[in-house]
Amino acid sequence: MLDTLILSRIQFGANISFHILFPTISIALGWFLFYFKIQHNRTGLDCWKEAYQFWIKIFALTFALGVVSGITMSFQFGTNWPGYMETVGNIAGPLLAYEVLTAFFLEATFLGVMLFGAKRVSQRVHTLATFLVAFGTSLSAFWIIALNSWMQTPQGFTMIDGRAHAVDWLAIVFNPSMPYRLSHMMLASFLTVSFFLAGISAYRYLRNSRSEANLMVMKMALTAAMVLTPIQIVLGDLHGLNTLHHQPAKLAAMEGIWNGGAGVPAVIFGVPNKQTRTNDYEISIPKLASFYLTHSWDGEVKGLNDFGDKIPPVAPVFFAFRVMVGIGVLMLLFSWLGRWQMRQNRPLPKLLAKGLVLMTFSGWVAVLAGWYVTEIGRQPYLVTGVLTTAQAATTLPTGMVFSTLFAYLALYVGLLAAYIWVVFYLARQADDKENPNFQLEKKPETSWSLFRT
Amino acid sequence: MTSIDYTQASVWLPLFFFVAMGFAMLSYVVLDGYDLGIGMLLNRASDHDKDMMIASIGPFWDANETWIVLGVGLLLVAFPLAHGPILTELYLPVAAMLMGLILRGVSFDFRVKVNIEQKPLWNLLFYIGSLIASVSQGIMIGRLIVGFDSGILGWGFSLLVGICLPAGYVLLGSTWLILKTEGQLQQQSFRWAKTSLWLTGFGIALVSAATPYFSSEIMHKWFAWPQILWLSPVPLATVILFLLTNRSIQSLEQGTNKREWLPFACVVAIFWLAFFGIAYSIFPYVIIGKMTLWQAAAATESLWVIFWGAIIVLPTILGYTLFSYRIFKGKASALTYY
């Protein structure tokens, strides 16, 4: 049952899932650091500097994890998906090359200046380095999303002897789903970091942090989340409409619609069943899906049964979509409630603060869920209509892929645990340093006491 | 071979990218080589020296590693037809290298952020990661030279290179430390450099002797008349550089000389020559005996797109790389974020 194709997919899925966690944080955290830096330059207030100095440590750690897991990606295109570059290399190649040339070196080189050069260069150059790092990470995202979007909604090419050749580069880069995917992902990064900032700040707050910087960061993060979450919901909806237009099978899987037609219902809950090609235990609201998808109660929507065998695995897409939307709703709730409670510098209620701590990595879960929706939803294709995943897979012996998969998974689980532990450890350390009395009472802590206060 | 028209874009563009790929790989080997070497020396140093050794590479290692992404990226984008077969052949050493690089890269950051009790663990992982990455890179170079020959001799040769390359990296690392440190640690680096110098020399000699043995094609390219005449400066210069490195280390140790950059510069030159040797042996193939660089190349119109980017961006990258090395020039000092 576990053949090389499945194993390769699990391995690549594991690698990309692990990798995406870190750019998701470093993209927006880079801009937040740049903001802290500018505010410090402008106001001269110490709290901005303090915030910069605390969060730059976490940025450095995140960036390192992103870099090393990203190197893995560049090799796995070849090791596990040789058919991919052979078929669409003429298009994927230049996009990847431009990412490396314009973004990778920029961010990696100026990261050194940003992290360790504050005393060796002028404030102005250090601010510039901070900007270039943030800019570089965003530029990386631009190229990668352009490529990924092209794989979802390919255009601007022609097939000659089974290989794709570029015809119009502007059409390739700015393909139909690219603007939606890019803005959805960038906002996702900002939301992830907003809740990350708010969660860690709430954790420090619950441990009686007296740092002004900490409160300020929490307030700023909640403000950002409060503004960005509704925008993200609207953007997500637009992205969905774009998917309906270009990848109707994926959308049908997201919505759990098997039988298309006019006036399709919105499935609130159900368990998609591959055999019967219906949902078990379905709870749905009649005609609602047609309304929000086509803005007409009797609008035509295609169902999964209209696509024959060329449909993605329905259940993962269906549930992942609900996880993403669910977290979006939680984000809306927490940011508005939290920001309202903190108005006019009022203290944050403890219960809400605990809730924010639990939400620390909520962005990660939402991003992963969203990523699964879009990637699994594209199956059975790797490049929609051009190349199936099976055609691109390696023919390596199963045992080989199996052994490396096991090693990668062990490594990733260990590193992820270490990362989360260190982030909370740094948060504790930051306050213990400025509040020595607190340290005297402190008992030895283990990672299990992460959420205890 | 005689009728190749180098004015054709479909001929010289792949060649340009072959050279660019070689340049990226060589940059990687030299730049990440010194910090991998330092990683392998880490468990031989005292705790205080460990911090200083890491501090000497702190601002650079991230950018150093980017060169391998460019190298494999150019293989991917300029030679898509070779990328799959090569990386499929190298599946296991590549996976091992990646895990080594991951371990090393994250340990570097974790070790300074955790409490004192955990630090030895991350130091150890840094060492292990560096060792695994270096050995598997050596094996990969070996596999490439023997054209993925899967016999015992082919594998034996690959393992041989797998042992020799780490010695070279340690040499790069210790001469880098001579340049960037002072006092006790620098004295220690002199000893490390001298030992690894002989190991590296032995390794290069062994590999140079074994390579023609494994491939008659490579033998003909080196030992036929008149090539042997204009190639002879390569081994000759290598020997001279070895002696020069040895002498400069000795004179630095005795304090009769102040040119601390000289050993590192000589070792970099040795690496250049060795790399030239390998590149010359392989050219014009991407996979020896199986696929030439022209057979593996991407469509000319795609290469044009990257070409314009590359000739504008590569000098810019070199510019700001030099800028960053200038900012951190001089002896390494303790790493602080502010």
Contacts between the chains, C-beta under 8 A, distances in Angstrom:
chain1	res1	chain2	res2	distance
A	49	B	338	7.9
A	52	B	338	7.9
A	53	B	337	6.3
A	53	B	338	5.2
A	56	B	337	5.3
A	56	B	338	7.8
A	57	B	113	6.3
A	57	B	337	6.2
A	60	B	109	5.8
A	60	B	337	7.3
A	61	B	106	8.0
A	61	B	109	4.9
A	61	B	110	7.2
A	61	B	113	6.4
A	63	B	62	7.5
A	64	B	62	7.4
A	64	B	105	5.3
A	64	B	106	5.7
A	64	B	108	6.6
A	64	B	109	4.2
A	65	B	105	7.8
A	65	B	106	5.8
A	65	B	109	7.9
A	67	B	62	6.0
A	67	B	65	6.5
A	67	B	66	7.9
A	67	B	105	6.3
A	68	B	65	7.6
A	68	B	101	5.7
A	68	B	102	4.3
A	68	B	104	7.9
A	68	B	105	3.7
A	68	B	106	6.2
A	69	B	102	6.6
A	70	B	69	7.4
A	71	B	65	6.7
A	71	B	68	6.6
A	71	B	69	5.9
A	71	B	98	6.5
A	71	B	101	5.9
A	71	B	102	7.8
A	72	B	98	4.8
A	72	B	102	6.9
A	74	B	69	5.3
A	74	B	72	5.4
A	74	B	73	6.1
A	74	B	76	7.0
A	75	B	72	6.1
A	75	B	87	6.3
A	75	B	94	5.4
A	75	B	98	6.1
A	77	B	76	6.2
A	77	B	83	7.5
A	78	B	72	7.6
A	78	B	75	7.8
A	78	B	76	6.5
A	78	B	83	4.6
A	78	B	84	5.5
A	78	B	86	7.0
A	78	B	87	3.1
A	78	B	88	7.1
A	79	B	87	4.6
A	79	B	88	6.3
A	79	B	90	7.7
A	79	B	91	5.2
A	79	B	94	5.8
A	79	B	95	7.3
A	81	B	84	8.0
A	82	B	83	7.5
A	82	B	84	2.7
A	82	B	85	6.9
A	82	B	87	7.4
A	82	B	88	5.7
A	83	B	84	7.2
A	85	B	76	6.0
A	85	B	80	4.1
A	85	B	83	5.2
A	85	B	84	6.0
A	86	B	80	6.1
A	86	B	81	6.2
A	86	B	84	5.8
A	89	B	76	7.3
A	89	B	77	7.0
A	89	B	80	2.9
A	89	B	81	7.8
A	89	B	83	7.5
A	89	B	298	5.7
A	89	B	302	7.8
A	90	B	80	7.3
A	90	B	298	5.4
A	90	B	299	4.6
A	90	B	301	7.7
A	90	B	302	4.3
A	91	B	302	7.4
A	92	B	77	7.8
A	93	B	76	6.3
A	93	B	77	3.1
A	93	B	78	7.2
A	93	B	80	6.1
A	93	B	298	5.6
A	93	B	302	5.9
A	93	B	306	7.2
A	94	B	77	6.3
A	94	B	302	5.5
A	94	B	305	4.6
A	94	B	306	5.1
A	94	B	309	7.8
A	96	B	73	5.9
A	96	B	76	6.4
A	96	B	77	5.9
A	97	B	73	5.9
A	97	B	74	7.1
A	97	B	77	4.5
A	97	B	306	4.7
A	97	B	309	6.9
A	97	B	310	7.6
A	98	B	306	7.5
A	98	B	309	5.7
A	100	B	66	7.4
A	100	B	69	5.5
A	100	B	70	5.1
A	100	B	73	4.7
A	101	B	70	7.5
A	101	B	309	5.5
A	101	B	310	6.4
A	101	B	313	4.3
A	101	B	314	7.3
A	101	B	317	7.3
A	102	B	309	7.4
A	102	B	313	6.1
A	104	B	66	4.9
A	104	B	69	5.9
A	104	B	70	7.5
A	105	B	63	6.6
A	105	B	66	5.4
A	105	B	70	7.6
A	105	B	317	4.6
A	105	B	320	7.8
A	105	B	321	7.5
A	106	B	320	7.6
A	108	B	62	4.2
A	108	B	63	4.2
A	108	B	65	7.4
A	108	B	66	4.6
A	109	B	62	7.8
A	109	B	63	4.4
A	109	B	66	7.9
A	109	B	317	7.6
A	109	B	320	5.4
A	109	B	321	5.9
A	109	B	324	5.2
A	110	B	320	7.4
A	110	B	324	7.4
A	111	B	62	5.3
A	111	B	63	7.7
A	112	B	58	7.4
A	112	B	59	3.4
A	112	B	60	6.0
A	112	B	62	6.4
A	112	B	63	6.5
A	112	B	324	5.5
A	112	B	328	7.1
A	113	B	59	7.2
A	113	B	324	5.8
A	113	B	327	6.0
A	115	B	58	7.7
A	115	B	59	7.1
A	115	B	335	8.0
A	115	B	337	5.8
A	116	B	58	5.7
A	116	B	59	4.7
A	116	B	328	7.3
A	116	B	335	5.5
A	116	B	336	7.2
A	116	B	337	7.1
A	117	B	59	6.9
A	117	B	327	5.4
A	117	B	328	7.2
A	118	B	337	7.3
A	118	B	338	4.9
A	119	B	336	7.6
A	119	B	338	7.6
A	120	B	327	5.2
A	120	B	328	6.8
A	121	B	327	5.9
A	163	B	299	7.6
A	165	B	299	5.5
A	165	B	301	6.9
A	165	B	302	7.8
A	166	B	299	7.7
A	166	B	301	6.3
A	166	B	302	6.1
A	166	B	305	7.3
A	169	B	305	6.6
A	394	B	88	6.0
A	394	B	91	8.0
A	395	B	88	8.0
A	396	B	88	6.3
A	396	B	91	5.9
A	400	B	91	6.0
A	400	B	92	6.7
A	404	B	91	7.6
A	404	B	92	7.4
A	404	B	95	4.3
A	407	B	95	7.2
A	407	B	99	6.2
A	408	B	95	7.7
A	408	B	99	7.2
A	411	B	99	5.9
A	411	B	102	6.4
A	411	B	103	7.3
A	415	B	102	7.4
A	415	B	106	5.9
A	418	B	106	7.6
A	418	B	110	6.2
A	422	B	110	6.2
A	422	B	113	5.3
A	422	B	114	6.2
A	425	B	113	7.3
A	425	B	114	6.7
A	425	B	115	7.2
A	426	B	113	6.0
